[in-house]
Amino acid sequence: MSGGGVRESVTRVVEAMQAIGLDVGSYRLSLYGLFSTIIVAVLLWIGVKLVMRAIKWLLRRNTQIDQAQRLLTEKLIAIALASFALLLGIDLLGIDLTTLAVFSGAAGLAIGFGLQKTVGNLIAGIILLMDRSIQPGDVIVVGDAASMGAGPLPGGVPNVGRVAKIGVRAVNVITRDGKKHLIPNELLMTQPVENWSYSSRDVRVRMRVPVAYECDLRAAQAIIVEVAKANPRILADPAPVVWITAFSERGVEHELRFWISDPESGLGNIQGEVFLGIWERFRDAGIRIPYPRTDLRMVGAPDEGPAPASGR
């Protein structure tokens, strides 16, 4: 088939597609217009994806910016490219927005109300990346509010999580039990958030260790500190310390305080290791950990003498 024949066939197909449609006021909605819109939208979407992939590749090779700045730059460029693609598509399709002023106004109002939270979360995510208060990799507490997950774990260990991704709508936080919490960006802007990695990744851990009254307290304190120093995750500076906090009914209450630099690796596991080490060392040294005990004293009861021995 010659080139002229191909052009004539294409022209006939276009004319047939233009003939199929309906008129809305002074605007013509045809099958050709719908097909052209789909083609232009797909091409623009592919173009935006390719450009964004190239920009992400260039930003990842730039070692002078951190991860938060890279994410912020990617989001701003993505918004700019999407806006440019929308305007370019309208221009390529030759859409006259004045003819759709009433429809676009009503649709814009409805979309504005429907996407109010989405836009708010988008802006909140950009602000979070700009002020760098929360960044990917930070360790935050996600159990203080009901909307941010469960409460503290047994033993008073807070339910902490690592920020995996700051998305358009929410922040993806992964806790130690493998659960992923999607926290809306707007919530992190309006609610108090405990960020353990904001100024430093070092976190102090406090552990309560009771010791019986009849034991050598200085020897017990030395054992507690030695066990803490022997753990590879516990920092040597500041050094672990132990203090007497109270003389309780059970025994002498001590508090062990030490610092770690990797809270994302868990708090309950390191406390379990230290407790087990203290238990083993106390057992070898003959130091007793008191347990709850209740003594009953009968006032005014007759003295019946010693109880008879039970025979077998």
PAZAPA-4460 file (N, C-alpha, C; in steps of 0.05 Angstrom, whole numbers, plus 32768, in hexadecimal, padded with zeros to 4 digits):
% residues 312
    n_x    n_y    n_z   ca_x   ca_y   ca_z    c_x    c_y    c_z   seq   type   mol
   8011   7FE8   8000   8000   8000   8000   8012   8019   8000     1      M     A
   800C   802C   7FEE   801B   8045   7FEC   8016   8057   8003     2      S     A
   8028   806C   8006   8026   807F   801B   800C   808E   801A     3      G     A
   8003   8095   8001   7FEA   80A3   7FFE   7FD2   8093   8007     4      G     A
   7FD3   8079   8002   7FBD   8068   800A   7FBB   8065   8029     5      G     A
   7FD3   8064   8035   7FD3   8063   8053   7FC8   807C   805F     6      V     A
   7FCF   8093   8054   7FC5   80AC   805E   7FA7   80AE   805A     7      R     A
   7F9D   80A5   8044   7F80   80A6   803F   7F71   8093   8052     8      E     A
   7F7D   807C   8058   7F70   8069   806A   7F6F   8075   8087     9      S     A
   7F85   8082   808F   7F86   808E   80A9   7F72   80A5   80AB    10      V     A
   7F71   80B5   8095   7F5E   80CB   8094   7F41   80C2   8097    11      T     A
   7F3A   80AC   8089   7F1F   80A1   808B   7F19   8097   80A7    12      R     A
   7F2D   808A   80B3   7F28   8080   80CF   7F24   8097   80E2    13      V     A
   7F34   80AC   80DF   7F32   80C4   80F0   7F17   80D1   80ED    14      V     A
   7F0E   80D4   80D3   7EF4   80E0   80CF   7EDE   80D0   80DA    15      E     A
   7EE0   80B5   80D8   7ECB   80A3   80E4   7ECB   80A6   8102    16      A     A
   7EE2   80A7   810F   7EE3   80AA   812C   7ED9   80C6   8135    17      M     A
   7EDE   80DA   8125   7ED3   80F5   812B   7EB5   80F6   8128    18      Q     A
   7EAA   80E6   8116   7E8D   80E6   8112   7E7E   80D9   8129    19      A     A
   7E8C   80C8   8138   7E7F   80BA   814E   7E84   80CB   8167    20      I     A
   7E6F   80D6   8172   7E71   80E7   818A   7E58   80F5   8190    21      G     A
   7E59   8108   81A2   7E42   8118   81AA   7E4B   8134   81B0    22      L     A
   7E38   8146   81AE   7E3E   8163   81B4   7E34   816A   81D0    23      D     A
   7E46   8177   81DE   7E40   8182   81F9   7E42   81A0   81F7    24      V     A
   7E2B   81AD   81F2   7E2C   81CA   81ED   7E3B   81D0   81D3    25      G     A
   7E50   81DF   81D5   7E60   81E5   81BD   7E78   81D3   81BB    26      S     A
   7E7A   81C0   81CD   7E91   81AE   81CD   7E8A   8193   81C2    27      Y     A
   7E9B   8188   81B1   7E96   816E   81A3   7EA7   8158   81B1    28      R     A
   7E99   8144   81BC   7EA6   812C   81C8   7EA4   8116   81B4    29      L     A
   7EBB   810E   81A8   7EBB   80FA   8194   7ECD   80E3   819C    30      S     A
   7ECA   80CD   818E   7EDB   80B5   8193   7EF8   80BC   818D    31      L     A
   7EFD   80CC   8178   7F18   80D4   8172   7F25   80E5   8188    32      Y     A
   7F15   80F6   8194   7F1F   8106   81AA   7F26   80F5   81C2    33      G     A
   7F15   80E1   81C8   7F1A   80CF   81DE   7F34   80BF   81D9    34      L     A
   7F36   80B4   81C0   7F4E   80A5   81B9   7F67   80B6   81BB    35      F     A
   7F65   80CE   81B1   7F7D   80E0   81B2   7F84   80E7   81CE    36      S     A
   7F71   80EB   81DF   7F76   80F1   81FC   7F85   80D9   8209    37      T     A
   7F7C   80C1   8203   7F89   80A9   820F   7FA5   80A7   8206    38      I     A
   7FAA   80AB   81EB   7FC5   80A8   81E1   7FD7   80BD   81EC    39      I     A
   7FCE   80D6   81EE   7FDE   80EC   81F8   7FE4   80E7   8216    40      V     A
   7FD0   80DE   8225   7FD4   80DA   8242   7FE8   80C3   8246    41      A     A
   7FE7   80AE   8237   7FFA   8098   823A   8016   80A1   8233    42      V     A
   8019   80AF   821D   8033   80B8   8215   803F   80CC   822A    43      L     A
   802F   80DE   8234   8039   80F1   8248   8040   80E2   8262    44      L     A
   8030   80CE   8269   8036   80BF   8281   8050   80AF   827F    45      W     A
   8054   80A3   8267   806D   8095   8262   8085   80A9   8263    46      I     A
   8081   80C0   8257   8096   80D4   8257   809D   80DE   8273    47      G     A
   8089   80E3   8283   808E   80EB   829F   809D   80D5   82AE    48      V     A
   8094   80BC   82AB   80A2   80A6   82B8   80BF   80A4   82B0    49      K     A
   80C5   80A6   8297   80E0   80A4   828D   80F1   80BB   8298    50      L     A
   80E6   80D3   8298   80F5   80EA   82A2   80FA   80E7   82C0    51      V     A
   80E6   80DE   82CF   80E9   80DB   82EC   80FE   80C5   82F2    52      M     A
   80FE   80B0   82E2   8112   809B   82E6   812E   80A5   82E1    53      R     A
   8131   80B6   82CD   814C   80C1   82C8   8154   80D4   82DE    54      A     A
   8141   80E4   82E8   8147   80F7   82FE   814E   80E8   8317    55      I     A
   813F   80D3   831E   8146   80C3   8335   8162   80B7   8333    56      K     A
   8169   80AD   831B   8183   80A2   8317   8199   80B7   831B    57      W     A
   8195   80CF   8312   81A8   80E4   8315   81AA   80EC   8333    58      L     A
   8193   80EE   8340   8194   80F6   835D   81A2   80E1   836E    59      L     A
   819E   80C8   8368   81AB   80B3   8378   81C9   80B3   8374    60      R     A
   81D2   80BC   835E   81EF   80BE   8359   81FC   80D6   8366    61      R     A
   81EB   80E9   836F   81F5   8101   837C   81F9   80FC   8399    62      N     A
   8212   80FB   83A2   8218   80F5   83BE   8218   810D   83D0    63      T     A
   8213   8125   83C5   8214   813D   83D5   81F9   8143   83E3    64      Q     A
   81E4   8134   83DC   81CA   8138   83E9   81C2   811E   83F7    65      I     A
   81B4   8122   840E   81AC   810A   841D   8192   80FF   8412    66      D     A
   8188   80EA   841F   8170   80DD   8415   8157   80EE   8417    67      Q     A
   8155   80FE   842D   813E   8110   8430   813D   8125   841A    68      A     A
   8154   8131   8414   8155   8145   83FF   814F   8139   83E4    69      Q     A
   8158   8120   83E0   8152   8113   83C6   8135   810E   83C3    70      R     A
   8127   8104   83D8   810B   80FF   83D7   80FB   8119   83D2    71      L     A
   8103   812E   83E0   80F6   8148   83DC   80F9   8152   83BF    72      L     A
   8111   8150   83B4   8115   8158   8398   8104   8147   8385    73      T     A
   8103   812D   838A   80F3   811C   8378   80D6   8123   8379    74      E     A
   80CB   8129   8391   80AE   8130   8393   80A8   814A   8385    75      K     A
   80B9   815E   8389   80B5   8178   837C   80B6   8176   835E    76      L     A
   80CA   8167   8354   80CD   8164   8337   80B5   8154   832C    77      I     A
   80AB   8140   833B   8094   8130   8332   807B   8141   8330    78      A     A
   8077   8153   8343   8060   8165   8342   8062   8178   832B    79      I     A
   807B   8183   8326   807F   8195   8310   807A   8187   82F5    80      A     A
   8085   816E   82F2   8081   8160   82D9   8064   8158   82D4    81      L     A
   8056   8151   82E9   803A   814A   82E6   8029   8162   82DD    82      A     A
   802F   8179   82E9   8021   8192   82E1   8027   8199   82C4    83      S     A
   8041   8197   82BD   8049   819D   82A2   803C   818A   828E    84      F     A
   803B   8170   8294   802F   815D   8282   8011   8162   827F    85      A     A
   8004   816A   8294   7FE7   8170   8292   7FE2   8188   8280    86      L     A
   7FF1   819D   8284   7FEE   81B5   8273   7FF5   81AF   8256    87      L     A
   800B   819F   8252   8013   8198   8237   7FFE   8187   8229    88      L     A
   7FF2   8174   8238   7FDD   8163   822C   7FC5   8173   8224    89      G     A
   7FBD   8187   8235   7FA6   8198   822E   7FAC   81A8   8215    90      I     A
   7FC5   81B2   8213   7FCD   81C1   81FB   7FCD   81B0   81E2    91      D     A
   7FD8   8197   81E4   7FDA   8185   81CD   7FBE   817D   81C3    92      L     A
   7FAC   8179   81D6   7F91   8170   81CE   7F80   8187   81C5    93      L     A
   7F89   819F   81C9   7F7A   81B6   81C1   7F60   81BA   81D0    94      G     A
   7F60   81B3   81EA   7F48   81B5   81FB   7F44   81D2   8203    95      I     A
   7F2D   81DC   81FE   7F26   81F8   8205   7F18   81F7   8220    96      D     A
   7F27   81FF   8235   7F1C   81FE   8250   7F06   8211   8255    97      L     A
   7F04   8226   8244   7EEE   8239   8249   7ED3   822C   8243    98      T     A
   7ED2   8219   8231   7EB8   820C   822B   7EB0   81F9   8241    99      T     A
   7EC3   81F1   8252   7EBD   81DF   8268   7EC0   81ED   8283   100      L     A
   7EBB   8207   8283   7EC0   8217   829B   7EAD   820E   82B2   101      A     A
   7E93   820A   82AB   7E80   8203   82C0   7E86   81E7   82CA   102      V     A
   7E8B   81D4   82B7   7E91   81B9   82BF   7EAB   81B7   82CE   103      F     A
   7EC0   81C5   82C5   7EDA   81C3   82D2   7ED9   81D0   82EE   104      S     A
   7EC8   81E5   82F1   7EC5   81F1   830B   7EB8   81DF   831F   105      G     A
   7EA2   81D2   8317   7E95   81BF   8329   7EA7   81A6   832F   106      A     A
   7EB4   819C   831A   7EC6   8185   831E   7EDD   818D   832F   107      A     A
   7EE8   81A4   832B   7EFF   81AD   833C   7EF7   81B0   8359   108      G     A
   7EDE   81BA   835E   7ED5   81BD   837A   7ED2   81A1   8386   109      L     A
   7EC6   818E   8378   7EC2   8173   8383   7EDD   8166   8388   110      A     A
   7EEF   8169   8374   7F09   815C   8377   7F19   8169   838E   111      I     A
   7F15   8184   8392   7F23   8191   83A7   7F1A   8187   83C3   112      G     A
   7F00   8183   83C6   7EF6   8178   83DF   7EFF   815B   83E3   113      F     A
   7EFE   814C   83CD   7F05   8130   83D0   7F23   812B   83D5   114      G     A
   7F34   813C   83CA   7F51   8139   83CD   7F5C   814B   83E1   115      L     A
   7F4C   8156   83F3   7F56   8169   8407   7F6A   815C   8419   116      Q     A
   7F64   8144   8423   7F77   8136   8434   7F90   812D   8426   117      K     A
   7F8C   8125   840C   7FA3   811C   83FC   7FB6   8132   83F8   118      T     A
   7FAC   814A   83F0   7FBD   8161   83EB   7FCA   8169   8406   119      V     A
   7FBB   8168   841C   7FC7   816F   8436   7FDD   815D   843D   120      G     A
   7FDA   8143   8438   7FEF   8130   843E   8007   8134   842C   121      N     A
   8002   813B   8413   8018   8140   8400   8029   8158   8409   122      L     A
   801B   816D   8410   802A   8185   841A   8038   817F   8434   123      I     A
   802B   8170   8446   8038   8169   845F   8051   8158   845A   124      A     A
   8050   8145   8447   8067   8135   8441   807E   8146   8436   125      G     A
   8078   815A   8426   808D   816C   841B   8099   817C   8432   126      I     A
   8088   8186   8445   8092   8195   845B   80A4   8184   846D   127      I     A
   809C   816B   8471   80AC   8159   8482   80C8   8155   8475   128      L     A
   80C9   8153   845B   80E3   8150   844E   80F3   816A   844D   129      L     A
   80E5   8180   844D   80F3   819A   844C   8100   81A0   8467   130      M     A
   80F1   819D   847D   80FC   81A3   8497   810D   818C   84A3   131      D     A
   810C   8175   8495   811D   815E   849C   8118   8154   84B9   132      R     A
   8100   8158   84C3   80F9   814E   84DE   80F6   8130   84DE   133      S     A
   80EC   8124   84C8   80EA   8107   84C6   80F5   80FF   84AB   134      I     A
   8108   80ED   84AB   8115   80E4   8492   8114   80C6   8490   135      Q     A
   8116   80BB   8478   8118   809E   8476   812F   8092   8486   136      P     A
   812A   807D   8495   813E   8071   84A6   813C   807A   84C3   137      G     A
   812C   808F   84C9   8129   8098   84E5   8119   8083   84F4   138      D     A
   811E   8082   850E   810F   8071   8521   80FC   8083   8531   139      V     A
   80E2   807D   852E   80CE   808D   853C   80BC   807A   854C   140      I     A
   80AF   8086   8560   809C   8077   8571   8081   8079   8563   141      V     A
   8075   8062   855E   805B   8062   8550   8044   8058   8561   142      V     A
   8048   8056   857B   8034   804B   858C   8027   805E   859F   143      G     A
   802C   8078   859D   8021   808B   85B0   8004   8091   85AA   144      D     A
   7FFC   8092   8591   7FE1   8098   858A   7FD3   807F   857E   145      A     A
   7FB9   807E   8581   7FAA   8067   8578   7FAC   8065   8559   146      A     A
   7FAD   807B   854C   7FAE   807B   852F   7FCA   8074   8524   147      S     A
   7FDE   8072   8536   7FF9   806C   852E   8002   8050   8536   148      M     A
   7FEF   803F   853C   7FF7   8023   8542   7FF0   801C   855F   149      G     A
   7FFB   8005   8568   7FF6   7FFB   8583   8006   800B   8597   150      A     A
   8000   8006   85B1   800D   8013   85C6   8028   8006   85CC   151      G     A
   8034   800D   85E3   804E   8001   85EA   804C   7FE3   85ED   152      P     A
   8062   7FD6   85E7   8064   7FB9   85E9   8066   7FB1   8606   153      L     A
   8062   7F97   860D   8065   7F8E   8628   8081   7F95   8633   154      P     A
   8082   7F9D   864D   809B   7FA4   8659   80A2   7FC1   8656   155      G     A
   8090   7FD2   864B   8095   7FEE   8648   80A6   7FF5   8630   156      G     A
   80AC   7FE2   861F   80BC   7FE8   8607   80AB   7FF6   85F3   157      V     A
   80B1   800E   85E9   80A0   801C   85D6   80A0   800E   85BB   158      P     A
   808A   8011   85AD   8087   8005   8593   8093   8017   857E   159      N     A
   80AD   8014   8579   80BB   8026   8567   80BB   801A   854B   160      V     A
   80C0   802B   8537   80C1   8023   851B   80D4   8034   850B   161      G     A
   80DC   8029   84F5   80EF   8036   84E3   80E0   8042   84CB   162      R     A
   80E5   805B   84C5   80D9   8068   84AE   80E5   805C   8495   163      V     A
   80D5   804E   8485   80DE   8041   846D   80DB   8054   8455   164      A     A
   80C5   8063   8454   80C0   8073   843D   80AD   808A   8444   165      K     A
   80B2   80A1   8439   809F   80B8   843C   8091   80BB   8421   166      I     A
   8078   80B3   8420   8069   80B3   8407   8059   80CC   8403   167      G     A
   8049   80CC   83EE   8038   80E3   83E8   8022   80E6   83FD   168      V     A
   8017   80D0   8406   8001   80D1   8419   8009   80CB   8436   169      R     A
   801C   80B8   843A   8022   80AF   8455   803F   80A7   8457   170      A     A
   8048   80A4   8470   8062   809B   8477   8061   807E   847D   171      V     A
   8072   806E   8471   8072   8051   8475   8086   804B   848C   172      N     A
   807B   8041   84A2   808C   803B   84BA   808A   801D   84BF   173      V     A
   80A1   8010   84C1   80A3   7FF3   84C6   80AC   7FEF   84E3   174      I     A
   809B   7FE1   84F3   80A2   7FDB   850E   80B3   7FC2   8511   175      T     A
   80BC   7FBC   8529   80CD   7FA6   852E   80BF   7F8B   8529   176      R     A
   80A4   7F8B   852C   8096   7F72   8527   808E   7F6E   850A   177      D     A
   8099   7F7F   84F8   8095   7F7C   84DC   807B   7F89   84D1   178      G     A
   806C   7F96   84E2   8054   7FA4   84D9   805A   7FBF   84CC   179      K     A
   804C   7FC5   84B7   8050   7FDE   84A9   8039   7FF1   84AF   180      K     A
   803F   8008   84BA   802C   801C   84C1   802D   8032   84AD   181      H     A
   8016   8039   84A1   8014   804F   848E   8009   8067   849E   182      L     A
   801A   8079   84A6   8012   8090   84B7   800F   80A8   84A4   183      I     A
   7FF7   80B4   84A3   7FF3   80CC   8492   8007   80E2   8498   184      P     A
   8011   80EE   8483   8025   8104   8486   8019   811A   8497   185      N     A
   8000   8120   8494   7FF3   8136   84A2   7FF3   8130   84C0   186      E     A
   7FF0   8117   84C8   7FF1   8110   84E4   800C   8115   84F1   187      L     A
   8021   8110   84E2   803C   8115   84EC   8042   8133   84EF   188      L     A
   8032   8143   84E1   8035   8160   84E3   8026   816C   84FA   189      M     A
   8010   815F   8502   7FFE   816B   8516   8000   815D   8531   190      T     A
   800B   8145   8532   800C   8136   854B   8029   8134   8555   191      Q     A
   802D   8132   856F   8049   812F   8579   8054   8114   8570   192      P     A
   806D   8115   8567   807B   80FD   855D   8096   80FC   856B   193      V     A
   809C   80E4   8575   80B6   80DF   8583   80C9   80D3   856F   194      E     A
   80DD   80E4   8566   80F0   80DB   8552   810B   80D6   8561   195      N     A
   8112   80BD   8562   812B   80B6   8570   8144   80BC   8560   196      W     A
   8141   80C2   8546   8159   80C7   8535   815B   80E4   852C   197      S     A
   814C   80F6   8538   814B   8112   852E   8166   811F   8533   198      Y     A
   8170   811F   854C   818A   812C   8551   81A0   8118   8553   199      S     A
   819A   8100   855D   81AF   80EB   855F   81A1   80D0   8560   200      S     A
   81AF   80BC   8557   81A3   80A1   8557   81A8   8093   8571   201      R     A
   81B6   809F   8584   81BB   8092   859D   81A2   8094   85AF   202      D     A
   819B   807D   85BB   8184   807B   85CC   818C   806F   85E7   203      V     A
   8182   807A   85FD   8188   806F   8617   8172   805B   861F   204      R     A
   817B   8044   8629   8169   802F   8632   816B   802D   8651   205      V     A
   8154   802B   865E   8153   8029   867B   8147   800E   8683   206      R     A
   8154   8000   8695   814B   7FE6   869E   814A   7FE5   86BD   207      M     A
   8134   7FDA   86C7   8131   7FD8   86E4   813A   7FBC   86ED   208      R     A
   814C   7FBB   8701   8158   7FA2   870B   8156   7FA2   872A   209      V     A
   8144   7F92   8736   8143   7F91   8753   8157   7F7D   875F   210      P     A
   8161   7F83   8777   8175   7F72   8785   816B   7F6F   87A1   211      V     A
   816E   7F57   87AC   8165   7F51   87C7   8175   7F60   87DB   212      A     A
   816A   7F67   87F3   8177   7F77   8807   818F   7F69   8813   213      Y     A
   818F   7F4F   8816   81A5   7F42   8823   81BD   7F3D   8811   214      E     A
   81BC   7F46   87F8   81D2   7F41   87E4   81E5   7F59   87E6   215      C     A
   81FD   7F54   87DB   8212   7F69   87D8   820B   7F7B   87C1   216      D     A
   8202   7F93   87C7   81F7   7FA5   87B3   820E   7FAF   87A0   217      L     A
   8225   7FB4   87AB   823B   7FBE   879A   8244   7FA8   8786   218      R     A
   8244   7F8F   878F   824B   7F7A   877D   8236   7F76   8768   219      A     A
   821C   7F79   8770   8207   7F77   875C   8208   7F8E   8747   220      A     A
   820F   7FA6   8751   8211   7FBC   873E   8228   7FB8   872A   221      Q     A
   823E   7FAE   8734   8255   7FA8   8723   824E   7F93   870E   222      A     A
   823F   7F7F   8715   8237   7F6A   8702   8225   7F76   86ED   223      I     A
   8212   7F87   86F5   81FF   7F93   86E2   820E   7FA3   86CD   224      I     A
   8221   7FB3   86D6   8230   7FC4   86C3   8241   7FB3   86B1   225      V     A
   824E   7F9E   86BC   825F   7F8D   86AB   824F   7F7F   8696   226      E     A
   8237   7F76   869C   8226   7F69   8688   821F   7F7C   8672   227      V     A
   8218   7F95   8679   8211   7FA9   8665   8229   7FB0   8653   228      A     A
   8240   7FB3   865F   8258   7FBA   864F   8260   7FA3   863C   229      K     A
   8259   7F8A   8643   8260   7F73   8632   824F   7F71   8619   230      A     A
   8238   7F7F   8619   8226   7F7D   8601   8231   7F8E   85EB   231      N     A
   8234   7F83   85D3   8241   7F93   85BD   822F   7FAA   85B3   232      P     A
   8215   7FA9   85B7   8204   7FBF   85AE   8204   7FD7   85C1   233      R     A
   820D   7FD3   85D9   820C   7FE9   85ED   8225   7FFA   85EA   234      I     A
   8222   8014   85E8   8238   8027   85E4   824A   8028   85FD   235      L     A
   8264   802B   85F8   8277   802F   860E   8278   804C   8617   236      A     A
   8270   805E   8607   826F   807B   860E   8255   8087   8604   237      D     A
   8243   808F   8615   8244   808E   8633   8243   8071   863D   238      P     A
   8252   806D   8653   8254   8052   865F   823B   804B   866E   239      A     A
   8234   8031   866F   821C   8029   867E   8220   802F   869C   240      P     A
   820A   8037   86A9   820B   803D   86C5   81F2   8030   86D3   241      V     A
   81F5   802C   86ED   81DF   8020   86FC   81DC   8030   8716   242      V     A
   81C3   8036   871D   81BD   8046   8735   81A7   8038   8745   243      W     A
   81A9   803D   8760   8193   8035   8772   817D   8049   8770   244      I     A
   8165   8040   876A   814F   8053   8766   813B   8052   877D   245      T     A
   8139   803C   878C   8126   803A   87A2   812B   8022   87B3   246      A     A
   8122   8024   87CD   8122   800D   87DF   8105   8004   87E1   247      F     A
   80FE   7FF0   87D2   80E3   7FE7   87D0   80DD   7FD1   87E4   248      S     A
   80C5   7FC8   87E4   80BD   7FB2   87F6   80CB   7F98   87EE   249      E     A
   80D0   7F95   87D5   80DC   7F7C   87CB   80FA   7F7C   87CF   250      R     A
   8107   7F92   87C8   8124   7F93   87C9   812E   7FAF   87C2   251      G     A
   8147   7FB0   87BA   8154   7FC9   87B2   8151   7FCC   8794   252      V     A
   8143   7FE1   878C   813E   7FE5   876F   8156   7FF3   8762   253      E     A
   8160   7FE8   874D   8176   7FF4   873D   816C   7FFA   8721   254      H     A
   8178   800E   8715   8172   8015   86F9   818B   8015   86E9   255      E     A
   818D   8004   86D4   81A3   8004   86C2   819D   8016   86AA   256      L     A
   81B0   8027   86A4   81AC   803A   868D   81C4   8037   867A   257      R     A
   81BE   8032   8661   81D3   8030   864D   81C8   803B   8632   258      F     A
   81DB   8040   8620   81D5   804D   8606   81DA   8039   85EF   259      W     A
   81C9   803B   85DB   81CD   802C   85C2   81CA   803F   85AA   260      I     A
   81D6   8037   8594   81D5   8048   857C   81C5   803C   8566   261      S     A
   81B8   8025   856A   81A9   8018   8555   818D   8010   8560   262      D     A
   817C   8023   8568   8162   801C   8572   8150   800D   855F   263      P     A
   8156   8010   8544   8146   8001   8531   814B   7FE3   8532   264      E     A
   8160   7FDA   853F   8166   7FBE   8542   8156   7FB1   855A   265      S     A
   8148   7FC2   8569   8137   7FB7   857E   8140   7FBF   8599   266      G     A
   812C   7FC3   85AB   8132   7FC9   85C7   812C   7FB1   85D9   267      L     A
   8116   7FA2   85D3   8110   7F8B   85E4   8125   7F76   85E3   268      G     A
   8132   7F72   85CC   8146   7F5C   85CA   815F   7F62   85DA   269      N     A
   8168   7F7C   85DA   8180   7F82   85E9   817A   7F82   8607   270      I     A
   8162   7F8A   860F   815B   7F88   862B   8159   7F6B   8634   271      Q     A
   814F   7F5A   8623   814E   7F3D   862A   816A   7F32   862D   272      G     A
   817D   7F3A   861B   8198   7F30   861E   81A5   7F39   8638   273      E     A
   81A1   7F52   863F   81AE   7F5D   8657   81A1   7F50   8670   274      V     A
   8187   7F4D   8670   817A   7F40   8687   8184   7F23   868A   275      F     A
   8187   7F14   8674   8190   7EF9   8676   81AD   7EF8   8680   276      L     A
   81BE   7F0B   8677   81D9   7F0B   8681   81DB   7F12   869F   277      G     A
   81CA   7F25   86A8   81C9   7F2B   86C4   81C0   7F14   86D5   278      I     A
   81AB   7F06   86CB   81A1   7EEE   86D9   81B6   7ED9   86DD   279      W     A
   81C5   7ED3   86C8   81DA   7EBE   86C9   81F0   7EC6   86DC   280      E     A
   81F9   7EE0   86DA   820E   7EE9   86EC   8205   7EEA   8709   281      R     A
   81EC   7EF3   870E   81E2   7EF3   8729   81E0   7ED7   8735   282      F     A
   81D9   7EC4   8724   81D6   7EA8   872E   81F2   7E9D   8735   283      R     A
   8206   7EA3   8725   8221   7E99   872B   822C   7EA7   8744   284      D     A
   8225   7EC0   8749   8230   7ECF   8760   821F   7ECC   8779   285      A     A
   8209   7EBE   8777   81F8   7EBB   878E   81E7   7ED3   8795   286      G     A
   81E4   7EE5   8783   81D3   7EFD   8787   81B7   7EF6   877F   287      I     A
   81A4   7EFD   8792   8188   7EF5   878D   8178   7F0C   8784   288      R     A
   8167   7F07   8770   8153   7F1A   8767   8139   7F15   8776   289      I     A
   812F   7F29   8785   8117   7F24   8796   80FE   7F20   8784   290      P     A
   80EC   7F12   8790   80D2   7F0D   8783   80BC   7F16   8796   291      Y     A
   80A4   7F1C   878C   808E   7F25   879D   8088   7F11   87B3   292      P     A
   8085   7F1B   87CC   807F   7F09   87E3   806C   7F18   87F5   293      R     A
   805A   7F0A   8800   8046   7F15   8813   8047   7F06   882D   294      T     A
   804C   7F14   8843   804D   7F08   885E   8033   7F0E   886C   295      D     A
   8025   7EFA   8877   800C   7EFD   8886   8012   7EFA   88A3   296      L     A
   8008   7F0D   88B3   800C   7F0C   88D0   7FF0   7F0C   88DD   297      R     A
   7FEA   7EF7   88EB   7FD0   7EF4   88F8   7FD1   7F01   8914   298      M     A
   7FC2   7F17   8917   7FC2   7F25   8931   7FAC   7F19   8942   299      V     A
   7FB3   7F12   895C   7F9F   7F07   896E   7F9A   7EEA   896B   300      G     A
   7FA8   7EDC   895A   7FA4   7EBF   8956   7FB1   7EB0   896D   301      A     A
   7FA4   7E9B   8977   7FAF   7E8B   898D   7FC8   7E7C   8985   302      P     A
   7FDB   7E7B   8998   7FF4   7E6E   8993   7FF0   7E50   8998   303      D     A
   7FF0   7E41   8983   7FEB   7E24   8985   8005   7E14   8984   304      E     A
   801B   7E22   8984   8035   7E14   8983   803C   7E0B   8967   305      G     A
   8052   7DFF   8965   805B   7DF6   894A   8049   7DE1   893E   306      P     A
   8046   7DE3   8924   8035   7DD0   8916   8042   7DB4   8917   307      A     A
   8032   7DA0   891A   803D   7D84   891B   8049   7D7D   8900   308      P     A
   805F   7D6E   8901   806D   7D65   88E8   805B   7D50   88DA   309      A     A
   805A   7D53   88C0   804A   7D40   88B1   805A   7D27   88AB   310      S     A
   8050   7D10   88B1   805E   7CF8   88AB   8057   7CEC   8890   311      G     A
   8067   7CDB   8887   8062   7CCE   886D   805E   7CB0   8871   312      R     A
***
